[in-house]
Amino acid sequence: MILIKVNVGIIVITSPSPDAKDCSYKGGECCVNKILRNMIRCLSCGDIIESTYVHDYKVCRCGNVSVDGGKDYFKRSYPADRSQVDSYEELSQWE
């Protein structure tokens, strides 16, 4: 598992860990065996956006948040002047 957290409002979590036993994605921590759904809800406009395949980059209608990665990795983008918690609600599902 590789976790990259940058202070410009982007979180990228690549390839789910094949040996993960315990998982929690909340707050930027992740170890998942398999991503089932990769989606978030924008807290500004209410849009629910889902990425379904690699490089399937989706942006909400107000442009504040985006999701990418499909079932291969989690990637979130949000405004640098807002926190992750204030920008989107995590709706992804994983095993």
Backbone torsions as a table, in degrees:
resi	resn	phi	psi	omega
1	MET	NA	136.7	175.9
2	ILE	-122.7	129.3	177.9
3	LEU	-120.1	126.6	176.6
4	ILE	-122.4	121.0	177.1
5	LYS	-123.9	121.3	-176.1
6	VAL	-114.7	143.1	-177.2
7	ASN	-78.2	17.6	175.5
8	VAL	-104.7	13.4	175.5
9	GLY	89.1	31.2	176.9
10	ILE	-127.5	132.6	174.7
11	ILE	-121.7	128.4	176.6
12	VAL	-126.4	128.0	174.8
13	ILE	-126.3	114.6	-175.3
14	THR	-91.4	178.9	-176.7
15	SER	-1.7	116.5	175.9
16	PRO	-55.1	143.6	-178.0
17	SER	-70.8	124.3	-179.0
18	PRO	-71.0	-19.5	-177.7
19	ASP	-109.6	20.3	-179.0
20	ALA	-68.4	136.1	178.4
21	LYS	-113.8	-31.1	-177.6
22	ASP	-130.7	142.0	-174.4
23	CYS	-139.2	143.6	169.0
24	SER	-156.3	122.8	179.9
25	TYR	-94.3	-21.9	-176.5
26	LYS	-53.1	132.0	175.5
27	GLY	76.4	18.8	174.4
28	GLY	90.7	5.0	176.7
29	GLU	-100.6	136.7	-179.0
30	CYS	-152.7	135.7	163.7
31	CYS	-149.9	104.4	-177.3
32	VAL	-123.4	151.3	176.7
33	ASN	-85.7	-39.4	-176.1
34	LYS	-153.5	129.5	176.1
35	ILE	-85.3	124.3	178.5
36	LEU	-94.6	-42.7	177.0
37	ARG	-143.2	139.4	-177.3
38	ASN	-121.0	91.2	-175.5
39	MET	-150.2	156.5	179.2
40	ILE	-140.2	164.5	173.1
41	ARG	-115.8	127.4	176.5
42	CYS	-72.3	129.1	179.8
43	LEU	-82.1	-6.9	176.4
44	SER	-88.2	-49.9	-175.9
45	CYS	-109.2	-12.3	178.5
46	GLY	86.0	-3.5	179.0
47	ASP	-61.6	140.7	169.9
48	ILE	-104.4	121.6	-179.1
49	ILE	-119.9	141.8	-177.3
50	GLU	-133.2	135.9	173.4
51	SER	-101.4	124.9	-173.7
52	THR	-107.8	-11.8	177.5
53	TYR	-149.7	167.2	-177.9
54	VAL	-55.6	135.5	179.9
55	HIS	63.5	21.6	174.9
56	ASP	-87.5	78.8	-174.2
57	TYR	-81.0	119.3	-179.2
58	LYS	-120.9	141.6	179.5
59	VAL	-124.0	141.5	176.7
60	CYS	-69.8	167.1	-174.5
61	ARG	-65.9	-27.3	179.1
62	CYS	-87.8	-8.9	175.5
63	GLY	81.2	8.3	-178.1
64	ASN	-79.6	-31.9	-178.1
65	VAL	-133.0	157.8	176.2
66	SER	-144.3	161.7	179.8
67	VAL	-136.5	147.5	-178.4
68	ASP	-155.0	161.1	171.6
69	GLY	114.0	-16.5	-179.1
70	GLY	56.2	-131.3	-179.6
71	LYS	-98.2	11.1	-178.9
72	ASP	-101.0	-33.7	179.4
73	TYR	-161.2	160.1	174.9
74	PHE	-97.6	132.3	170.9
75	LYS	-140.1	128.7	179.7
76	ARG	-126.3	140.2	173.2
77	SER	-127.5	140.8	-179.7
78	TYR	-154.8	164.4	-176.3
79	PRO	-58.4	137.6	-178.3
80	ALA	-65.1	-25.3	-178.4
81	ASP	-88.3	3.6	177.7
82	ARG	-123.3	153.5	178.2
83	SER	-81.8	163.8	177.4
84	GLN	-58.3	-44.1	-177.8
85	VAL	-64.1	-32.7	-179.9
86	ASP	-84.7	-7.3	-174.2
87	SER	-101.3	-41.1	-176.7
88	TYR	-151.1	160.4	173.7
89	GLU	-106.8	128.7	-179.4
90	GLU	-76.2	125.0	179.3
91	LEU	-120.0	5.2	-176.9
92	SER	-63.7	155.8	176.7
93	GLN	-126.6	140.3	-179.9
94	TRP	-151.5	166.4	175.5
95	GLU	-107.6	NA	NA
